[in-house]
Amino acid sequence: MRESYWPLFNNRHAAGQQLARALLSFHLLHPVVLALPRGGLPIGFEIAQSLNAPLDILLVRKIGVPSMPEVALGAVVDGSAHQVVWNESLIEALQFKNNDLEALKQQQLHEIERRRQIYRGTKLPPDLVGKTVIVVDDGIATGSTMKVALAALRRIKVAALVVATPVAPLDVWHSILRLIDKGVCLFCPQPFGSVGQYYDHFEQLEDQEVIDLLARADLSANKGEEP
């Protein structure tokens, strides 16, 4: 019997290719692929190439407890007007003051702005209203970041929401399916472990790799528009 934590994917690009094959069966019309940087970009690149779809980034930042950064007080999503979702019960339990929360939010907004300038430059984000949007990441652990991203996209009235990820805990994936129109998760182990355990190669991506993938996706899209 196969152990749950054996690597299933060679790297993110290989996982993206598997997801792309699964998504082809949905016959989505003119989708837009949004990847959560940095790790979601190789996944999104392969999906966008296979579906002949535009690729962009969705900037979402967790707002962590300073002494325990993995614990989420909330999250902020980039957009024409940024959106923040707070974990009200945790804030009350830890007795955070409004000034503290504002400072923590501003830290993540600064990082979002930094990444926007590096990754997009002067390029405008795609118009998503009325579009089928495929949100991708290299794996989902708690689902908190993905759920905030999905809530933000619902507010701007996309036509349909699709999530594609190589791996997620079964219970978390079921909770995400309730928020979307369609979804693909290739492996749903329970117990879960960590996302990196399901890859042979799971190195952290650098900013330049994200920039290069976005540029390659733009080049492919421009070639496809030529008569």
C-alpha positions in Angstrom: 0.0 0.0 0.0 1.4 3.4 -0.9 2.3 5.7 1.9 0.5 9.0 2.0 3.7 11.1 2.2 5.6 9.6 -0.8 6.2 12.2 -3.5 3.5 12.2 -6.2 4.9 14.9 -8.4 8.4 15.5 -9.8 8.0 19.3 -9.6 5.4 22.0 -9.9 5.5 22.0 -13.7 4.8 18.3 -13.8 1.9 18.8 -11.4 0.6 21.6 -13.5 0.6 19.4 -16.6 -1.4 16.8 -14.8 -3.9 19.4 -13.7 -4.2 20.8 -17.2 -5.2 17.4 -18.6 -7.9 17.1 -16.0 -9.2 20.6 -16.7 -9.5 20.0 -20.4 -12.4 17.7 -19.7 -14.4 20.7 -18.3 -14.5 22.4 -21.7 -14.2 25.9 -20.2 -14.9 28.8 -22.5 -12.2 31.5 -22.5 -10.9 31.0 -19.0 -8.4 33.3 -17.2 -5.8 31.6 -15.0 -4.8 33.3 -11.8 -1.9 31.9 -9.8 -1.0 32.5 -6.2 2.6 33.5 -6.2 5.1 32.3 -5.9 4.6 28.6 -5.9 1.4 28.7 -8.0 3.1 30.3 -11.0 4.6 27.1 -12.5 1.3 25.3 -12.0 -0.6 28.2 -13.6 1.8 28.5 -16.5 1.3 24.9 -17.6 -2.5 25.2 -17.3 -2.6 28.4 -19.2 -0.4 27.0 -22.0 -2.6 23.9 -22.3 -5.9 25.8 -22.3 -4.5 28.7 -24.4 -5.6 31.0 -21.6 -4.1 34.3 -20.2 -2.1 34.0 -17.0 -1.9 36.5 -14.2 -1.2 36.6 -10.5 -3.6 36.9 -7.6 -1.8 38.7 -4.7 -3.0 37.4 -1.3 -1.1 37.8 1.9 -1.8 36.2 5.2 -1.8 38.5 8.3 -0.1 36.4 10.9 0.2 36.7 14.7 3.6 38.3 15.2 4.8 35.7 17.7 3.3 32.9 15.7 3.4 33.9 12.0 1.8 30.7 10.8 -1.3 31.5 12.7 -3.6 33.7 10.6 -5.3 36.7 12.2 -6.7 37.4 8.7 -5.7 38.0 5.1 -5.6 40.8 2.6 -6.4 40.4 -1.2 -5.1 42.9 -3.8 -7.5 44.6 -6.2 -8.9 47.9 -7.2 -9.9 48.2 -3.6 -8.0 45.8 -1.3 -10.2 43.4 0.8 -9.4 42.2 4.3 -10.9 39.3 6.1 -10.3 39.0 9.9 -10.5 36.0 12.2 -12.6 37.9 14.7 -12.7 35.1 17.4 -8.9 34.9 17.4 -8.5 38.6 17.6 -10.8 38.7 20.6 -9.1 35.8 22.3 -5.6 37.4 21.8 -6.9 40.9 22.7 -5.5 42.7 19.7 -6.2 46.4 19.5 -7.3 48.2 16.3 -4.0 50.1 16.0 -2.0 46.8 16.1 -4.2 45.2 13.5 -3.9 48.2 11.2 -0.1 48.1 11.5 -0.1 44.4 10.6 -2.4 45.0 7.7 -0.1 47.8 6.4 2.9 45.5 6.5 1.2 43.0 4.2 -0.1 45.7 1.9 3.5 47.0 1.5 4.5 43.5 0.5 1.6 43.2 -2.0 2.6 46.5 -3.5 6.3 45.4 -3.8 5.3 42.2 -5.5 2.8 44.0 -7.8 5.6 46.4 -9.0 8.1 43.5 -9.5 5.7 41.1 -11.2 3.4 43.4 -13.1 5.2 46.6 -13.5 2.9 48.9 -15.6 0.8 46.0 -16.9 -2.8 46.3 -15.9 -4.6 43.4 -14.3 -7.1 41.5 -16.4 -10.8 42.4 -16.4 -12.4 39.5 -14.6 -16.0 40.6 -14.4 -18.1 38.0 -16.2 -15.1 35.7 -16.8 -14.5 32.1 -15.9 -11.5 32.2 -13.5 -9.2 29.3 -12.6 -7.4 29.9 -9.4 -4.3 27.7 -8.9 -1.7 27.0 -6.2 0.9 24.4 -5.7 -1.0 22.9 -2.8 -3.5 23.8 -0.2 -2.9 23.1 3.5 -5.4 25.0 5.8 -7.3 26.6 2.9 -7.5 30.0 4.6 -5.6 31.9 1.9 -7.5 30.3 -0.9 -10.9 31.0 0.7 -10.1 34.7 1.1 -9.1 34.8 -2.5 -12.3 33.1 -3.6 -14.4 35.5 -1.5 -12.7 38.5 -3.2 -13.3 37.1 -6.7 -17.0 36.5 -5.9 -17.4 40.1 -4.9 -16.3 41.3 -8.3 -18.9 39.1 -10.0 -16.9 36.6 -12.0 -19.0 34.2 -14.1 -17.6 31.0 -12.6 -14.9 30.0 -10.2 -12.7 27.0 -10.7 -9.9 25.9 -8.3 -7.1 23.6 -9.5 -4.4 22.3 -7.1 -2.3 19.1 -7.0 -2.9 18.3 -3.3 -5.0 19.3 -0.4 -6.4 17.6 2.8 -9.7 15.9 2.1 -11.7 17.9 4.6 -10.2 21.2 3.4 -10.9 20.3 -0.2 -14.6 19.5 0.6 -14.9 22.9 2.3 -13.5 24.7 -0.8 -15.8 22.8 -3.2 -18.7 24.4 -1.5 -17.4 27.8 -2.5 -16.7 27.2 -6.2 -18.4 26.0 -9.4 -15.9 23.4 -10.4 -12.6 22.0 -8.9 -9.7 19.6 -9.5 -7.5 18.3 -6.8 -5.4 15.3 -7.8 -4.7 13.9 -4.4 -6.6 14.4 -1.1 -4.7 12.6 1.7 -6.0 12.3 5.2 -3.9 12.9 7.4 -2.2 15.5 5.3 1.3 16.4 6.4 2.8 19.3 4.4 2.5 20.4 0.7 6.2 19.9 0.0 6.1 16.2 1.0 4.2 15.4 -2.1 6.9 16.7 -4.5 10.3 15.4 -5.4 11.5 18.9 -6.0 9.9 21.8 -4.1 12.4 24.6 -4.0 11.2 28.1 -3.2 10.7 30.2 -6.3 12.6 33.4 -6.6 10.9 36.6 -7.9 12.8 36.4 -11.2 11.3 33.0 -11.9 7.8 34.4 -11.5 8.7 37.4 -13.8 10.1 35.0 -16.4 7.0 32.7 -16.4 4.6 35.7 -16.7 6.7 37.0 -19.6 6.7 33.6 -21.3 2.9 33.4 -20.9 2.5 36.9 -22.4 4.7 36.0 -25.3 2.7 32.9 -26.0 -0.6 34.8 -25.8 0.7 37.5 -28.2 1.8 34.9 -30.7 -1.6 33.3 -30.5 -3.3 36.6 -31.4 -1.2 37.1 -34.6 -3.1 36.6 -37.9 
